């Protein structure tokens, strides 16, 4: 009986909070929020079609892979639009985390393409 309790306690310890994600608000069981990061523009003043790009990093049980950097998200937006640059850039981050076991962090860059 004690052996089973020790194994269960060890399993809970090893599997809890293996993937911690940064967020201004975190849930104990589940976190699923979008957080604004940077914006150099007032959205009500934007004229033109905005394009977006994203970059994602994922993790399971403390093993994390991917690239959620601003640069990768920007390059994705440029690739999608065929533009040389973006103006009026807005950056958002989306955080998902379930019990600290499964995590996902996505950076999204939006802006007006400069051809």
N, C-alpha and C positions, 0 to 999 in steps of 0.2 A: 504494500500500500504506500509506504513512504517513498519507495523507489519510483512508483508511478507519479506521485505528487512532485518529486524532484524533477523528473523528466518533463512533466507538464509545465512546471515553473520555468525550467530552462528554455523550453520551446517558446513560451510567451515572451521571455526576456529577449531571446535571439530574434524573434520575428516582429517585435514591436519597434516602431519608429526607425526602421532601417533606411527609409528614404524621406528625408526632411526637405520640404520645399519652402522657399521664402515667400511670405505673404503677409500683408498688413493685418489680416484676420485669419485665424486658423481654427478649424473645427477639430474636435477630438476624434470623431469617426471619419468624417469626409470633409474635404475642402475642395471647392469648385468655384473659383472667383476670377474675374478679370479686373486687372489693376492698371490704371493709366500710369505711365511712367514719365514720358516727356512729350511736350507739344510746343512747337514754336509758332503756332497759328491759332487764331480764333475760328472755329469751325463754321460759324455763321458768315464769315467773310470769304470762305473758300469758293472760288469759281473754277470750274473745270472738273474733269472726270478723275477721281482718285483711283490709284491702283494700290494693291497691297501684296506683301510677301510675308512669309513666316518661316520660322526655324524652331525646331522642337528637340528637347532632350527628354528621355524617358528613363525610368528606373523601376526595377523589381527586386525586392528583398536586398536592397543596398547595392545592387549592381546597376550602375548608371551609364548610359551611352547617349550619344547625339550631340548636337551643337545648337544651342538656343541663343546664339549671340546676335547682337544687333547687325553686325556685318553680314552674317549669313542671311538674315531676314531681308536686309537691304538688297543683297545680290539676287535673291529670289524675286523681289518686286521688280528689279531692273530686267531680269531675264523674262519675266512674264509680260512686261510692257514693251520691251525692246528699246527702252529709254536709256540715255546716257547718265541721267541723274534724276533726283526727285527734289521738289520744293514743297514747302508747307508740310513738313514731316511730322507725323504723329506716331508714337511708339506705345504699344500696350503689351501687357504680359498676362497670360492666362495660366493659372495654377490649378492642378488637380492632384489630390492626394487621398488615397483610401487606406485608412488604418496605418499609415506609414509603410505600407507594404508595396503599393503600386503608386508611382508618381509620374506626373507629366508637367513640363514647364515649356510654354510656347511664347515666343516673342513675335509680335506682329508689327510690321512697319507699313504705314500708309502715307501716301503723298501724291502730288500731281507730277506726272512725268515731264521731264525736260528732254526733248528729242534732239 
